[in-house]
Amino acid sequence: MVISNQSLNNMSALDQYIDLYRTNSRLVDSNSAHIINRFRPSALRILEDNSLPPKGSENYETTDLESILSPDFGINLSRIDIDVNDRAPFQCGVPNMTSNLFFLRNDIYSETGNSKKDLPEGVTIESLRKFCDENPETAEKYYGRIADMNNPLVALNSLLVQDGIVIRIREGVRLEKPVQVVGILENGMPIMAIRRILIIAEKDSAVKILLCDHTQRDGICFLNLQTIEVFAGENSSVEVIEMEESSEETSRLSSMFVKQAEGSNVSAVGITLYNGRTRNEYFCDFDGENAELKLSGIAIEDCCRQIDTYSVVKHSKPGCHTDELFKYVVDDEAVGAFSGLIKVNKGASKTEAYQSNRNIIGNDGARVYSKPTLEIYDDDVKCSHGSAIGQLDEKQIFYMRTRGLPENEARFLLKQAFMVDVINRISLQDFKGRLHTLVEKRFAGESRGCTSCRKGCLDNA
């Protein structure tokens, strides 16, 4: 059965889920793996001793966790296989690339008959629960090792998660075909999907991963609560692209943790095309010298949608390089927020770190909060950070109009061009080309419209 919080509505959001776990702890444990279960007592203690950061507190200027977590979400503790149309997301413009394709149906791992076709030896893509049962030594080495449970979202995920997906690339294996994981939210009633994604790229390996989030049904409240752990081994190459195409009623709370060994190269790109309320967190740590990180994102926000990005990158080893760039286009009554910290510790000489957040607002109702930050404790470094919030350049618009373009088309083209440098960071050529088309359609107002969203804005005003 799908367990509901309905009888607990007078409690705080955290109290609801603490009580839910206490009441159903045996059911939760019985449908998961021992290694996953071992983290629940610690998560429970942390949640009992702490409260959710309130809206308006530091780094939560726009995100109201209490409001997001308070609705009466059902949780599929019994692991019922809910009927999901796997083909539906691809009818909404998501590219069906040549890839090894896997699914998370709400939070249940699923694969097709061709998912593992042509996977080379040394590549494991599997249900996290099954992987933990069959490979306990490896699972114990990686699962939960970098995800910080002092983060309330990670603690709540660790308390209730039962499964997820693991992608493991063994030493020396370079997977040419990308791995695509499509997460689908679908149910007749509000539901929370509690997802865990574990990515292990061992020494001298390479992998490209596309994580797509889709909501299959409008008018229903959904919540995606996920934690991602990425281990990049020595001289490995890892690219993780996340794309969200959900609904106005969908909330997403995602925390990604990255640990990089010497000489590793990681690129993480977050793409938000359609959403309701989204908070994406990134915590990146260099554990070896001469490693490189590219951290990027774009978001297109209109109606009363919200996007909030929080990043912490720690440099503790010499010779590492971070290049961070996030861009938003915000219209109507939408809200965007960016809070980023790059910390360079003493001894991390020859560090190069760049952080930029740039935003276009379309009218007086749109709001953007931006707080890029550097902390530098070593002299021998090259670092810079910056933020820009403004409107489209009227001189450029005027110039384009003198060349015969209507004003609306000129604004449309400038918005597209604004996103290009982030999109061009993606190395998946087939996906990059299609992403240009998806962004074009989004700015043109195709696919999901704003009529129901505007009504929701008025109802929530």
Disulfide bonds with the S-S distance in Angstrom:
Cys303-Cys450 2.17
Cys304-Cys457 2.17
